């Protein structure tokens, strides 16, 4: 099993809106692609910056799932996020293997 982790630091003034949008729109859209089995959103507590930082985790079964997601869905879904919060966030992505 694997985790696709997206760490996002969002402007504090937008954190509540962002979290609501993630829970009601973005995460359901990502899960509806059929490539992930579950998801979690965690608030990162040990960050000293001017934003709120979150770890958005999507669990998937095999590497083909993430490859298909990245090829067929990631660009569109990331663009929707970028357009909504342009200039107000920073993000990086990691792939993790559950051992």
VENGIFEN-V604182 format. One record per residue. RES is the residue in three letters. BURIAL is + if it has 24 or more other ideal C-beta (glycine too) atoms within 12 Angstrom, else -. Layout:
res | burial
RES | BURIAL
RES | BURIAL
This chain:
res | burial
UNK | -
UNK | +
UNK | +
UNK | +
UNK | +
UNK | +
UNK | +
UNK | +
UNK | +
UNK | +
UNK | -
UNK | -
UNK | -
UNK | +
UNK | +
UNK | -
UNK | -
UNK | +
UNK | +
UNK | -
UNK | +
UNK | +
UNK | -
UNK | -
UNK | -
UNK | +
UNK | +
UNK | -
UNK | +
UNK | +
UNK | +
UNK | -
UNK | +
UNK | -
UNK | +
UNK | +
UNK | -
UNK | -
UNK | +
UNK | -
UNK | +
UNK | -
UNK | -
UNK | -
UNK | -
UNK | -
UNK | -
UNK | -
UNK | -
UNK | -
UNK | +
UNK | +
UNK | +
UNK | +
UNK | +
UNK | +
UNK | +
UNK | +
UNK | +
UNK | +
UNK | -
UNK | -
UNK | -
UNK | -
UNK | +
UNK | +
UNK | -
UNK | -
UNK | +
UNK | -
UNK | -
UNK | -
UNK | +
UNK | +
UNK | -
UNK | -
UNK | +
UNK | +
UNK | -
UNK | -
UNK | +
UNK | -
UNK | -
UNK | -
UNK | +
UNK | -
UNK | -
UNK | -
UNK | +
UNK | -
UNK | +
UNK | -
UNK | -
UNK | -
UNK | -
UNK | -
UNK | -
UNK | -
UNK | -
